Amino acid sequence: MKLKKLMAVVLGCALITGMLSGCSSGSRTGSTSSDTTQSASAGGSAESSGKVLVVYYSATGSTKAVAETISKTLDADTFEIVPTQPYTDDDLNWNNSDSRVSKEHDDPDSRNVALVSTAVEGWDSYDTVFIGYPIWWGIAAWPVDNFVKDNDFTGKTVIPFCTSASSGIGQSGELLAEMAGTGDWKDGQRFSSSVSSDDVSTWAESVMK
């Protein structure tokens, strides 16, 4: 009789020990899950702060070179504005009244240039956006227009830059800002077609201070 009671006590203790062990294991699992969630949230926040994007349209390569220098200097991402129907050398001959750009200049309604895409992956994560373009007849080359119209610049600092052989930046940046209707648009910068990469880098670093 005593032996049976002793065995019952031993079995009861073993059962209680197993239950306590299971509860303790479950508690540790829940804590790990919570820590992982908090870590992912913090990482997502860090990745979305301070990001810089360089958007550009380049007709002859000059604006592309400046854009790539800015991107390299600031470790920024780039997005190239590409017309569905790219401009050929003949299209860009502004001395020819029958060229594409001349006709578009004379007829503003024809400047609605279709683009391959205006959607930037992760657009909302960028705080600063540089927008580059060549100057055409004193204004931003109009392939840029639909990109500006199609995107919401709310909460973003926008910095225009342009390239030209002789013309200044004029009101090109202000006109794009009016077209956008959103964003904090800053004064832009004009670069000559032969600008050095050092000069571009110096400027890019200065505007980010």
Backbone as CSV, one residue per row, in Angstrom:
resi,resn,N_x,N_y,N_z,CA_x,CA_y,CA_z,C_x,C_y,C_z
1,MET,0.838,-1.217,0.000,0.000,0.000,0.000,0.865,1.254,0.000
2,LYS,1.914,1.237,0.818,2.811,2.389,0.879,3.518,2.586,-0.460
3,LEU,3.853,1.432,-1.120,4.544,1.505,-2.407,3.660,2.162,-3.458
4,LYS,2.393,1.826,-3.466,1.457,2.433,-4.429,1.344,3.934,-4.213
5,LYS,1.271,4.351,-2.938,1.164,5.788,-2.652,2.418,6.524,-3.105
6,LEU,3.589,5.881,-2.896,4.848,6.509,-3.287,4.931,6.690,-4.804
7,MET,4.478,5.664,-5.530,4.498,5.743,-6.996,3.549,6.830,-7.481
8,ALA,2.419,6.960,-6.843,1.440,7.985,-7.237,2.022,9.384,-7.037
9,VAL,2.765,9.569,-5.917,3.375,10.868,-5.641,4.421,11.203,-6.694
10,VAL,5.251,10.179,-7.057,6.321,10.384,-8.044,5.716,10.753,-9.392
11,LEU,4.678,10.058,-9.835,4.025,10.338,-11.122,3.399,11.730,-11.132
12,GLY,2.809,12.094,-10.013,2.187,13.419,-9.918,3.216,14.524,-10.045
13,CYS,4.358,14.365,-9.420,5.427,15.377,-9.506,5.954,15.488,-10.918
14,ALA,6.099,14.323,-11.566,6.614,14.337,-12.949,5.650,15.069,-13.865
15,LEU,4.350,14.853,-13.667,3.338,15.512,-14.496,3.355,17.019,-14.297
16,ILE,3.469,17.468,-13.070,3.494,18.903,-12.774,4.734,19.551,-13.366
17,THR,5.898,18.841,-13.260,7.154,19.372,-13.810,7.056,19.549,-15.317
18,GLY,6.434,18.561,-16.000,6.272,18.651,-17.458,5.389,19.814,-17.853
19,MET,4.307,20.071,-17.123,3.392,21.180,-17.419,4.106,22.510,-17.250
20,LEU,4.898,22.637,-16.179,5.614,23.890,-15.938,6.643,24.146,-17.030
21,SER,7.291,23.073,-17.488,8.303,23.208,-18.554,7.658,23.679,-19.839
22,GLY,6.477,23.138,-20.153,5.762,23.535,-21.367,5.348,24.985,-21.319
23,CYS,4.873,25.456,-20.179,4.458,26.855,-20.042,5.645,27.782,-20.218
24,SER,6.777,27.412,-19.651,7.971,28.254,-19.745,8.437,28.372,-21.181
25,SER,8.400,27.252,-21.927,8.812,27.263,-23.330,7.912,28.144,-24.153
26,GLY,6.603,28.089,-23.919,5.651,28.913,-24.664,5.889,30.380,-24.395
27,SER,6.218,30.751,-23.196,6.464,32.146,-22.843,7.661,32.693,-23.605
28,ARG,8.743,31.907,-23.744,9.938,32.348,-24.453,9.644,32.563,-25.936
29,THR,8.834,31.719,-26.530,8.484,31.830,-27.941,7.739,33.122,-28.214
30,GLY,6.792,33.445,-27.354,6.029,34.675,-27.533,6.921,35.900,-27.451
31,SER,7.890,35.918,-26.570,8.795,37.043,-26.399,9.655,37.228,-27.641
32,THR,10.126,36.141,-28.222,10.952,36.213,-29.425,10.173,36.802,-30.581
33,SER,8.926,36.420,-30.734,8.086,36.928,-31.814,7.910,38.430,-31.687
34,SER,7.696,38.907,-30.465,7.509,40.334,-30.229,8.768,41.118,-30.573
35,ASP,9.927,40.600,-30.170,11.193,41.272,-30.440,11.445,41.372,-31.936
36,THR,11.121,40.332,-32.692,11.328,40.322,-34.134,10.473,41.371,-34.810
37,THR,9.219,41.493,-34.367,8.313,42.477,-34.943,8.826,43.893,-34.719
38,GLN,9.292,44.180,-33.520,9.802,45.507,-33.212,11.051,45.814,-34.030
39,SER,11.906,44.833,-34.206,13.130,45.031,-34.969,12.825,45.330,-36.429
40,ALA,11.883,44.629,-37.019,11.520,44.857,-38.419,10.938,46.243,-38.594
41,SER,10.126,46.673,-37.620,9.514,47.994,-37.704,10.578,49.080,-37.658
42,ALA,11.540,48.932,-36.772,12.597,49.923,-36.648,13.437,49.968,-37.914
43,GLY,13.722,48.798,-38.504,14.507,48.754,-39.724,13.802,49.432,-40.868
44,GLY,12.483,49.231,-40.973,11.730,49.853,-42.052,11.762,51.358,-41.958
45,SER,11.715,51.869,-40.739,11.735,53.315,-40.540,13.077,53.897,-40.963
46,ALA,14.162,53.224,-40.634,15.491,53.725,-40.957,15.709,53.755,-42.459
47,GLU,15.196,52.734,-43.151,15.400,52.643,-44.589,14.654,53.736,-45.345
48,SER,13.613,54.282,-44.777,12.776,55.238,-45.494,13.141,56.689,-45.186
49,SER,14.213,56.930,-44.405,14.557,58.299,-44.049,15.803,58.760,-44.789
50,GLY,15.755,60.012,-45.280,16.930,60.608,-45.884,17.299,60.110,-47.260
51,LYS,16.417,59.394,-47.931,16.763,58.846,-49.236,16.690,59.927,-50.321
52,VAL,17.591,59.801,-51.283,17.691,60.788,-52.360,17.497,60.089,-53.707
53,LEU,16.742,60.745,-54.582,16.491,60.227,-55.926,16.877,61.280,-56.953
54,VAL,17.549,60.849,-58.007,17.897,61.746,-59.102,17.094,61.319,-60.340
55,VAL,16.152,62.163,-60.722,15.321,61.922,-61.903,15.857,62.798,-63.032
56,TYR,15.940,62.247,-64.242,16.466,63.080,-65.321,15.943,62.651,-66.688
57,TYR,15.857,63.628,-67.563,15.658,63.361,-68.987,16.882,63.913,-69.700
58,SER,17.495,63.105,-70.543,18.691,63.528,-71.259,18.492,63.279,-72.749
59,ALA,18.640,64.335,-73.540,18.444,64.208,-74.983,19.723,63.804,-75.705
60,THR,20.864,64.357,-75.260,22.131,64.103,-75.950,23.193,63.462,-75.062
61,GLY,22.891,63.276,-73.782,23.844,62.658,-72.874,24.439,63.607,-71.851
62,SER,24.329,64.912,-72.078,24.913,65.886,-71.147,24.230,65.850,-69.782
63,THR,22.907,65.841,-69.793,22.166,65.819,-68.525,22.372,64.494,-67.803
64,LYS,22.470,63.416,-68.564,22.713,62.097,-67.960,24.038,62.081,-67.209
65,ALA,25.067,62.673,-67.791,26.380,62.701,-67.147,26.326,63.450,-65.821
66,VAL,25.622,64.585,-65.798,25.484,65.360,-64.557,24.685,64.552,-63.536
67,ALA,23.603,63.933,-63.985,22.754,63.141,-63.084,23.536,61.997,-62.450
68,GLU,24.341,61.338,-63.237,25.119,60.214,-62.708,26.170,60.678,-61.706
69,THR,26.731,61.866,-61.926,27.700,62.406,-60.969,27.014,62.754,-59.648
70,ILE,25.838,63.360,-59.725,25.084,63.678,-58.505,24.757,62.395,-57.750
71,SER,24.296,61.391,-58.481,23.938,60.115,-57.867,25.137,59.473,-57.172
72,LYS,26.273,59.491,-57.834,27.484,58.892,-57.256,27.943,59.674,-56.025
73,THR,27.878,60.992,-56.104,28.322,61.845,-54.997,27.472,61.639,-53.751
74,LEU,26.164,61.524,-53.942,25.234,61.458,-52.817,24.745,60.044,-52.521
75,ASP,25.292,59.082,-53.256,24.844,57.691,-53.091,23.326,57.601,-53.271
76,ALA,22.848,58.244,-54.330,21.404,58.336,-54.584,20.981,57.350,-55.671
77,ASP,19.691,57.052,-55.701,19.122,56.246,-56.772,18.838,57.150,-57.974
78,THR,18.659,56.542,-59.146,18.344,57.317,-60.349,17.108,56.767,-61.047
79,PHE,16.431,57.650,-61.752,15.289,57.260,-62.579,15.373,58.067,-63.864
80,GLU,15.476,57.397,-65.007,15.571,58.092,-66.285,14.194,58.227,-66.924
81,ILE,13.865,59.417,-67.328,12.618,59.677,-68.053,12.863,59.334,-69.523
82,VAL,12.097,58.384,-70.029,12.314,57.896,-71.397,11.031,58.051,-72.217
83,PRO,11.056,58.848,-73.269,9.879,58.965,-74.139,9.590,57.639,-74.843
84,THR,8.311,57.355,-75.017,7.936,56.143,-75.747,8.526,56.173,-77.149
85,GLN,8.513,57.348,-77.745,9.155,57.551,-79.046,10.380,58.434,-78.829
86,PRO,11.559,57.824,-78.693,12.781,58.612,-78.415,13.074,59.625,-79.521
87,TYR,13.743,60.692,-79.126,14.121,61.734,-80.073,15.405,61.340,-80.797
88,THR,15.388,61.425,-82.118,16.580,61.169,-82.913,17.377,62.468,-83.056
89,ASP,18.558,62.368,-83.638,19.351,63.569,-83.887,18.601,64.540,-84.797
90,ASP,17.923,63.994,-85.793,17.136,64.850,-86.701,15.984,65.506,-85.952
91,ASP,15.360,64.766,-85.044,14.259,65.316,-84.254,14.723,66.511,-83.423
92,LEU,15.980,66.470,-82.996,16.509,67.487,-82.091,17.148,68.672,-82.807
93,ASN,17.063,68.699,-84.113,17.663,69.793,-84.883,16.764,71.025,-84.823
94,TRP,17.030,71.882,-83.848,16.176,73.061,-83.656,16.366,74.103,-84.758
95,ASN,17.411,73.941,-85.557,17.613,74.857,-86.689,16.697,74.535,-87.866
96,ASN,16.118,73.344,-87.827,15.214,72.914,-88.892,13.767,73.120,-88.442
97,SER,13.055,73.980,-89.125,11.677,74.288,-88.728,10.741,73.092,-88.869
98,ASP,11.176,72.080,-89.611,10.347,70.889,-89.792,10.725,69.752,-88.845
99,SER,11.703,69.998,-87.970,12.098,68.937,-87.038,11.032,68.751,-85.961
100,ARG,11.114,67.640,-85.280,10.114,67.323,-84.247,10.076,68.374,-83.143
101,VAL,11.250,68.742,-82.599,11.242,69.709,-81.499,10.770,71.082,-81.959
102,SER,11.072,71.442,-83.194,10.624,72.745,-83.711,9.106,72.774,-83.833
103,LYS,8.542,71.685,-84.328,7.088,71.616,-84.468,6.410,71.606,-83.102
104,GLU,6.996,70.887,-82.156,6.426,70.840,-80.811,6.550,72.204,-80.132
105,HIS,7.631,72.886,-80.397,7.790,74.228,-79.832,6.724,75.169,-80.361
106,ASP,6.455,75.069,-81.644,5.465,75.960,-82.266,4.034,75.591,-81.903
107,ASP,3.820,74.337,-81.508,2.479,73.867,-81.162,2.495,73.227,-79.771
108,PRO,2.268,74.031,-78.727,2.327,73.517,-77.354,1.431,72.299,-77.115
109,ASP,0.341,72.193,-77.863,-0.547,71.046,-77.669,0.122,69.724,-78.039
110,SER,1.177,69.788,-78.837,1.863,68.560,-79.255,2.985,68.169,-78.301
111,ARG,3.136,68.909,-77.213,4.220,68.626,-76.259,3.840,67.583,-75.210
112,ASN,2.683,66.982,-75.351,2.246,65.952,-74.409,2.955,64.641,-74.758
113,VAL,4.221,64.548,-74.381,5.070,63.438,-74.784,4.797,62.198,-73.932
114,ALA,4.401,61.115,-74.582,4.158,59.850,-73.877,5.482,59.287,-73.371
115,LEU,5.471,58.763,-72.151,6.677,58.218,-71.535,6.533,56.721,-71.290
116,VAL,7.669,56.029,-71.298,7.660,54.595,-71.026,7.072,54.339,-69.641
117,SER,7.439,55.170,-68.672,6.896,55.051,-67.308,7.126,56.343,-66.542
118,THR,6.199,56.646,-65.645,6.381,57.777,-64.720,6.349,57.285,-63.275
119,ALA,6.264,55.964,-63.099,6.151,55.384,-61.758,7.523,54.976,-61.233
120,VAL,7.884,55.519,-60.090,9.156,55.206,-59.438,8.903,54.233,-58.304
121,GLU,9.594,53.110,-58.315,9.438,52.134,-57.244,9.902,52.744,-55.918
122,GLY,9.066,52.646,-54.901,9.409,53.197,-53.593,9.389,54.715,-53.549
123,TRP,8.596,55.334,-54.407,8.533,56.800,-54.509,8.333,57.463,-53.149
124,ASP,7.455,56.918,-52.335,7.146,57.542,-51.047,8.332,57.550,-50.085
125,SER,9.332,56.738,-50.324,10.464,56.642,-49.394,11.515,57.728,-49.625
126,TYR,11.380,58.491,-50.719,12.389,59.511,-51.024,12.015,60.863,-50.420
127,ASP,12.974,61.464,-49.728,12.760,62.769,-49.110,13.218,63.908,-50.017
128,THR,14.268,63.652,-50.800,14.830,64.667,-51.692,14.859,64.137,-53.113
129,VAL,14.361,64.948,-54.034,14.335,64.547,-55.444,15.015,65.624,-56.289
130,PHE,16.080,65.248,-56.974,16.696,66.113,-57.967,16.022,65.830,-59.307
131,ILE,15.708,66.885,-60.060,15.111,66.693,-61.384,15.953,67.434,-62.421
132,GLY,16.497,66.663,-63.368,17.386,67.238,-64.366,16.824,67.176,-65.772
133,TYR,17.216,68.157,-66.579,16.689,68.256,-67.935,17.529,69.226,-68.758
134,PRO,17.512,69.088,-70.078,18.122,70.116,-70.927,17.158,71.292,-71.068
135,ILE,17.691,72.440,-71.399,16.857,73.614,-71.644,16.498,73.671,-73.131
136,TRP,15.203,73.742,-73.395,14.707,73.897,-74.766,13.933,75.209,-74.848
137,TRP,14.431,76.137,-75.643,13.781,77.437,-75.805,13.487,78.107,-74.461
138,GLY,14.429,78.039,-73.555,14.321,78.752,-72.289,13.529,78.051,-71.205
139,ILE,12.987,76.870,-71.484,12.219,76.136,-70.473,12.727,74.703,-70.385
140,ALA,12.220,73.957,-69.399,12.612,72.550,-69.270,12.120,71.766,-70.476
141,ALA,12.963,70.876,-70.985,12.542,70.007,-72.089,11.226,69.332,-71.711
142,TRP,10.246,69.436,-72.599,8.892,69.001,-72.222,8.678,67.516,-71.988
143,PRO,9.582,66.602,-72.342,9.378,65.221,-71.890,9.329,65.084,-70.370
144,VAL,9.853,66.101,-69.659,9.816,66.068,-68.184,8.405,66.337,-67.649
145,ASP,7.599,67.038,-68.430,6.310,67.535,-67.934,5.410,66.433,-67.382
146,ASN,5.239,65.356,-68.134,4.305,64.319,-67.687,4.785,63.589,-66.449
147,PHE,6.090,63.494,-66.266,6.591,62.909,-65.021,6.188,63.782,-63.841
148,VAL,6.371,65.083,-63.994,6.040,66.017,-62.917,4.539,66.006,-62.622
149,LYS,3.735,65.950,-63.671,2.286,65.953,-63.494,1.777,64.666,-62.845
150,ASP,2.432,63.558,-63.118,1.929,62.254,-62.673,2.346,61.875,-61.259
151,ASN,3.212,62.666,-60.634,3.703,62.293,-59.308,3.363,63.334,-58.246
152,ASP,3.167,62.837,-57.031,2.839,63.688,-55.888,4.122,63.986,-55.111
153,PHE,4.508,65.254,-55.075,5.746,65.654,-54.430,5.533,66.132,-52.993
154,THR,4.369,65.887,-52.453,4.080,66.315,-51.082,5.123,65.765,-50.113
155,GLY,5.681,66.656,-49.275,6.653,66.237,-48.281,8.072,66.063,-48.811
156,LYS,8.276,66.357,-50.080,9.604,66.180,-50.673,10.265,67.521,-50.963
157,THR,11.586,67.545,-50.806,12.380,68.679,-51.253,12.791,68.396,-52.692
158,VAL,12.502,69.333,-53.579,12.765,69.111,-55.008,13.809,70.128,-55.488
159,ILE,14.852,69.617,-56.125,15.958,70.476,-56.570,16.158,70.300,-58.067
160,PRO,15.790,71.295,-58.867,15.977,71.191,-60.314,17.433,71.461,-60.709
161,PHE,17.848,70.848,-61.800,19.135,71.198,-62.414,18.993,71.001,-63.917
162,CYS,19.760,71.756,-64.668,19.623,71.675,-66.117,20.981,71.786,-66.792
163,THR,21.021,71.422,-68.055,22.215,71.596,-68.875,21.823,72.383,-70.122
164,SER,22.760,73.203,-70.573,22.530,73.951,-71.807,23.847,74.472,-72.336
165,ALA,23.864,74.777,-73.618,25.080,75.313,-74.225,25.286,76.771,-73.846
166,SER,24.183,77.511,-73.746,24.321,78.947,-73.456,23.205,79.502,-72.580
167,SER,22.012,78.955,-72.672,20.876,79.497,-71.920,21.015,79.236,-70.428
168,GLY,20.428,80.134,-69.629,20.396,79.943,-68.191,19.214,79.067,-67.802
169,ILE,19.074,78.829,-66.505,17.966,77.993,-66.043,16.636,78.733,-66.116
170,GLY,16.691,80.080,-66.129,15.481,80.886,-66.262,14.422,80.532,-65.232
171,GLN,13.188,80.471,-65.682,12.068,80.127,-64.799,11.663,78.668,-64.943
172,SER,12.531,77.865,-65.515,12.161,76.465,-65.788,11.752,75.715,-64.522
173,GLY,12.509,75.901,-63.442,12.172,75.229,-62.197,10.862,75.711,-61.608
174,GLU,10.628,77.029,-61.681,9.386,77.595,-61.155,8.175,77.086,-61.940
175,LEU,8.336,76.972,-63.249,7.231,76.483,-64.069,6.915,75.021,-63.766
176,LEU,7.945,74.230,-63.516,7.711,72.836,-63.139,7.036,72.749,-61.772
177,ALA,7.427,73.635,-60.858,6.810,73.651,-59.533,5.322,73.964,-59.629
178,GLU,4.989,74.918,-60.489,3.580,75.260,-60.708,2.836,74.073,-61.305
179,MET,3.493,73.379,-62.204,2.892,72.214,-62.850,2.639,71.096,-61.841
180,ALA,3.587,70.922,-60.919,3.465,69.868,-59.913,2.393,70.210,-58.882
181,GLY,2.421,71.451,-58.393,1.436,71.879,-57.401,1.724,71.381,-56.002
182,THR,2.736,70.539,-55.830,3.099,70.014,-54.513,4.615,69.982,-54.406
183,GLY,5.118,69.876,-53.176,6.555,69.773,-52.950,7.184,71.110,-52.602
184,ASP,8.335,71.028,-51.965,9.113,72.213,-51.604,10.219,72.378,-52.643
185,TRP,9.942,73.162,-53.672,10.866,73.320,-54.791,11.895,74.404,-54.485
186,LYS,13.161,74.061,-54.636,14.253,74.986,-54.372,14.744,75.628,-55.674
187,ASP,15.614,76.637,-55.512,16.245,77.238,-56.686,17.109,76.189,-57.374
188,GLY,17.104,76.223,-58.697,17.847,75.222,-59.445,19.238,75.679,-59.836
189,GLN,19.921,74.824,-60.585,21.282,75.101,-61.017,21.450,74.726,-62.486
190,ARG,22.089,75.621,-63.230,22.376,75.356,-64.631,23.832,74.938,-64.792
191,PHE,24.090,73.905,-65.590,25.438,73.444,-65.882,25.682,73.523,-67.383
192,SER,26.883,73.881,-67.746,27.237,73.866,-69.160,27.421,72.417,-69.604
193,SER,27.407,72.209,-70.895,27.542,70.858,-71.420,28.909,70.259,-71.106
194,SER,29.892,71.126,-70.818,31.258,70.649,-70.563,31.651,70.758,-69.091
195,VAL,30.661,70.841,-68.200,30.957,71.001,-66.780,31.762,69.812,-66.269
196,SER,32.676,70.079,-65.329,33.489,68.998,-64.764,32.709,68.267,-63.671
197,SER,33.040,67.011,-63.480,32.367,66.217,-62.445,32.670,66.769,-61.056
198,ASP,33.846,67.348,-60.876,34.200,67.933,-59.574,33.272,69.099,-59.228
199,ASP,32.984,69.938,-60.223,32.089,71.074,-59.987,30.681,70.597,-59.645
200,VAL,30.234,69.555,-60.336,28.902,69.012,-60.059,28.854,68.421,-58.644
201,SER,29.881,67.679,-58.277,29.935,67.071,-56.942,29.937,68.120,-55.845
202,THR,30.717,69.175,-56.050,30.773,70.259,-55.064,29.405,70.885,-54.867
203,TRP,28.698,71.122,-55.960,27.363,71.704,-55.873,26.398,70.759,-55.158
204,ALA,26.420,69.486,-55.545,25.495,68.516,-54.946,25.698,68.415,-53.446
205,GLU,26.934,68.403,-53.023,27.218,68.325,-51.583,26.756,69.593,-50.868
206,SER,26.891,70.734,-51.526,26.532,72.009,-50.890,25.030,72.119,-50.661
207,VAL,24.227,71.638,-51.598,22.770,71.779,-51.447,22.196,70.801,-50.437
208,MET,22.978,69.784,-50.071,22.491,68.802,-49.106,22.921,69.131,-47.687
209,LYS,23.674,70.216,-47.501,24.116,70.576,-46.156,23.007,71.255,-45.384
